[in-house]
Amino acid sequence: MTSYPIADYDDAYANLAHIPAAETFPPRWTVEAAAFRARLATEGRARLDMRYGDRPRNLLDLFLPERAPKGLAVYVHGGYWMARDKADWSHLAQGALARGFAVAMPSYTLCPDIGISGIAREIASAVAVAAFEVAGPIRLAGHSAGGHLVTRLVSGTPILDADLLDRIAGVVSISGVHDLRPILKTSMNKTLGLDAAEAEAESPALLAPLVPIPVTAYVGAAERPEFIRQTRLLYEMWRGFAPTMAIVEAEGLHHFTVIDGLIDPESRLCGAFVGPAD
């Protein structure tokens, strides 16, 4: 277990080094995501590479359910704001689709070509474009850095228009990083380019939530202790505000398996994402 204060910040945020066969996960995700995307495209239920901004990576995929959507579910990928792509995660849309939601998955500009505050604003633009296409409530979920981004959308200085904030019906941060200040002490900050002012301004745990909606802080119980601490931090800081806060520490799951619940429409994670079944 990590002791506090943290002696090695790089190790505290390292997942690959602490997950058995970690190198096998990304190739598997890519293959599963490509197969899912191809199937949905064949069925006419995938609108791929929709543009939401001017930068090369300002693209989103929109997957449609078999019937008229109940609303829009947006999933934001992780990768420490400096890696990965929307195309690695398409298969995670399956649970929300089966529950009747359209699912949007955006890519975003990666650091160092942009700062973390800029990424958050890109995601706000992506949500706006997807929400124009799909009526109804909006549900947000993000993993790791994506967990930071979706909680930032609903806290602090508003970066979503008021009409969109009014449509947000729930947020799930999966293994999110909610206080960016420890990231300043990691070697990856050479790429991220965070300074103390931006770290404070963009840390959801240090900000007030803007809308009284259900928020779930979800983490694998077998994750690095720092991710569990970051999850508990959001729960403790936000439960004193208006949102209905829940925290889940999922037994036996680590940083790479905790997202698998999004595939299963009956899972606890999918239920937190899109709300109770009808």
N, C-alpha and C positions, 0 to 999 in steps of 0.2 A: 504494500500500500504506500501511496505517496504520503509523506509527512508534511506538515505545514509549520512554518513557512516552507515554500518549495525550494529545494536546493538546486534542481536541474529543470528549468522551464522547458527546454526542448524535449526532454524525456516525458515530462508531465503531459505534453500534448502529442506525443508520438503514439500512433496506433499500429502502424505496420510492424513495428518491432515487438509488439506484445500480443499479436493475434496469430494463433497457429495457422500456417498455410495462407497467410495474408495475401501473398502474391497471386493466389488463384482467384480471388474475388473479382478484381476489376475485369479480367478477360471474360469471366462468366457473365457479369452484368452486361457487358457490351454485346455479347452474343444473344442473350435473352431479350435485351431491349430491341435489337435489330429484328429479331424474329417477330416480336410483338408488333413493332411498327409496320413491318411488311404485311402482316395479317390485317391490321386495321386499315391500311391503305387499300388493300385488295377489296375490303368490305365497304370502302368509301366513307370510312369513319375517322380518317386522319387528315388533318390540314397541317402540313409540315412546312417549317421554315417561314412562318408568318413574321413579317418585319414589324418591330415596334420602335425602332430608333435608327439612327444613321450609322452607328458603328458596325463593323463586320459581324460581331457576335450578338447583335441585338435582334435575335430571332427566337421564336417560340413555336412549339408544336401544340396543336389543340386536338385532343381525342374526344370523340363524341359517343355517347351511349346509344343504345339501339332505339330508344324512344326520345321524346322531347326531354331535354335536360331539366332536372330539378333545380339546378344551379351550377355554379362554377367552382371547381376545386383546383387550386394552384399549388404545385409542388416545386420547391426551389432546392436545387442540388447543393451539395457541399464541395469540399476540396480546398478548404482554407483560403477561399477567395482568390486562389491562384492556379487552380487546376480543375479538370473534368469539364463535362459538356452535357447539355440536355439529352443527347442521344445515348448516354450511358444508363439512363434510368427509366426509359419509356414503359417498361414492363411493370413498374410500380404503380401505374395508373389503373391497373386491373380492378382493384378493390373498389375504388370510388366509382369507376365506370359501371361495375355491376350493381352499385347502389343507386345508379341513375344520374350521376353527375358528369358533366363535361369536365375534362381535366386538361389544364394548361401547364406546360413545362417549358420555362424559358432558359436559354443560355444568357450569359452576361459577360461583359468585358472583364478580363482577369487582370489582377495586379501583376506587374507594376505599371501596366498601361492605363490604370485608373486607380483611384483610392477607394477604400471601403465605403466611404460616404457616397461616392459616385455610383458604386454598385447598387447600394440601397435605392438610389433614385432611378437607376435603370430598371430595377425590379418593380418599382412603383409604376413606371411607364408600361412595362409588360402586363401588369395586372389591369391597367386601364384599357389597353387594347383588347385583351381577352374578355374583359367585362363588357365591352361594347358588343362583342359577338354573342355573348351568352347572358340571358336575363336571369334574375333571381339572386338568391343569397350567394355570397362568396366565402369559401372556406380556404384557409391558408395552412400549408405545412411545409416545413423545411428541415433538412438534416445537416447537422454540424454547422458549418458556416451558413447554410441555408436556414437553420434554426435562428441564428442571429438575425438574418435578413427579414424573415417574416415577423418576428417580434418587433423589429425596428419599424416595420410598416405601420404598426398600431401603437406607437409610443413616441414620446418626445416631440420635437418640432415636426408638424405634419408634413409628410411627403406624398400622401395620397389626397386627392380632392375630397371635400366633405361628402359629396354624394356617394363616392366609393367607400369611404369609411363607414357610412351608414349601412352599406350592404354587407360588410364583413360580419359573418355569423359565428366564427370560431377560428382559433389558431392553435396549431400543434407545433411546438418546437421539439424536434427529435435530436437528442444529444447536442443541443445548441451551445454556442459560446455567447454568453449574455453580458459578460464583463470583459471588455477588450484590454483592460489595463495590463493583465499578465502577459498578453501577446507582445507587449513592448519589450519584454525580457527574453524573447525567443529569437533564434537566428533567422527564422522566416520573416521577421519584421524588416530585414534588409530588402525583401521583395515587396512586402505589404506597404512599407513606408508610413506606418502609423506614427503620429506624435501624441503627446499626452493630451492635448486639447481635443483632437479628433477621437481618441480612444474614449474619453469621457462623454463627448457629445453623441457618440454612436453606440453606446452601451445600453441596451434595453433595461438591464437590471438597475441602472442609475437613473432611468427615465420613468415618467408616469405614463401608464396606459391611457389611450385616448378614448376608447370605447368600452362600454360595459358588456363584454362578450365572454363566453367560456374560453379559457386558455388552459392548455394541457402541456406541462413540462414532462417529457417522456425520455427515458434513458434506459440503457441496458444495465442490469445490476452487475454484469461482468466487465463493464467498461473501465477505462482508466479512471482512477479516483478523481482526477480533475474535472472530467466531464460530469461525473455525479455531483461534485460540488457546484459546478456551474448551473446544473439543472435545479438543485435545491435552492441555489441563490435566487434564481428567477421566481421560484415558487414563494419563497419567504418574502421577497421584496414586493411582489405584486399582489399577494393575497390580502394585503392591507388596503388595497384600492377596490374599485367597483367590480372588476372582472371576477367571475367565478373561477378560481384556480384549482387545478388538480395536478397531482404529481404521480407518475408511474415509474417505478424502478423494476423493469421487466426481468424476471429471474432467468439466469443462464444466457442472456443475450449480450453480445459485445457490439462495438461500434459498427461492424460491417453486417451483422445479422439483425440488428434492432429494426432496420427498415423493412424487413421481409413481411411484416404484418400488413403493409400497405397493399400487398398482393391479394390478401384474403378478405373478402367483403364482410366476413363474420368476426374478424379479429378485433381485439380491444383497440388497437392502434387505428384501424380503419374507422371504427365507430367514433373515436375521438376526432378524426379528420373530418368526416362528413356528417356527424351527428347521429342521433338514435335512428334505428330503422323504423320505417312507417308501421 
